């Protein structure tokens, strides 16, 4: 598989192709064109950043039967979709900042799809031709707001509520990939993508009937059973097949009603996890 991502050297951000432990810098986003500049940098000297910049971040709900059961919902017969704010994206090793600590806020692990070409009214048979690659995503959700507001946009779109990465993998076969999440070392979610009610191809086709997908857009394909609450100090690890795990911590947002009391904790977690020296993409 070819591996791509977003990287930062000091204050400078760029996209690159990861080959072994070296990053080949690209002149533009990889989903537009893979065009190396010729500059090669050691991964160990770089900070791993958000690997994609979508115009649209689309989520799919109720796509695993076991999750439908645990949420006491019923299958609706078609993909349930909504938008998440792209500003909610969070990089590998970033801190998820809980906006309302008094609310029940939960993790959800998902396969994320990165679109590679303009997609409109595509059939399921042709949909995968429009995929650039895949990555790991988390859909952090404020359940209190979700229940109160009866819609999913706000409760899932707070800053940092969509960790993603660490990298995007082209040419990956995700038809029967394992997907897992650990919370503080305990396995909480585990399934295979073959258990999705609506496949990646079916989801892309369905979405494209309503709107135009653009290169770089991201679709989160739904979470399996096992979702659960998070709190400050938690460590989350998400894995698909043998890809490097997406690792994130949990803190309290500085501007939350009770955030000032834990501001020091949040700053400590964020600063520690985002140092280039902390990069570890091993399993």
Secondary structure, 3 states (H helix, E strand, C coil): CEEEEEEEECCEEEEEEEECCEEEEECCCCCCCCCEEEEEEEHHHCEEECCCCCCCEEEEECCEHHHHHHCCCCCCCCCEEEEECHHHEECCCCEEEECCCCCCEEECEEEEEEECCCECCCCHHHHHHHEEEEEEEECCEEHHHHHHHCCCCCCCCCCCCEEEEEEEEECCCCCCCEEEEEECCEEEEEEEHHHECCCHHHHHHHHHCCCCECCCCEEECCCCCCCEECCCCCEEEEEECCCCCEEEEEEECCCCCCHHHHHHHHHHHHHHHCCHHHCCCCC
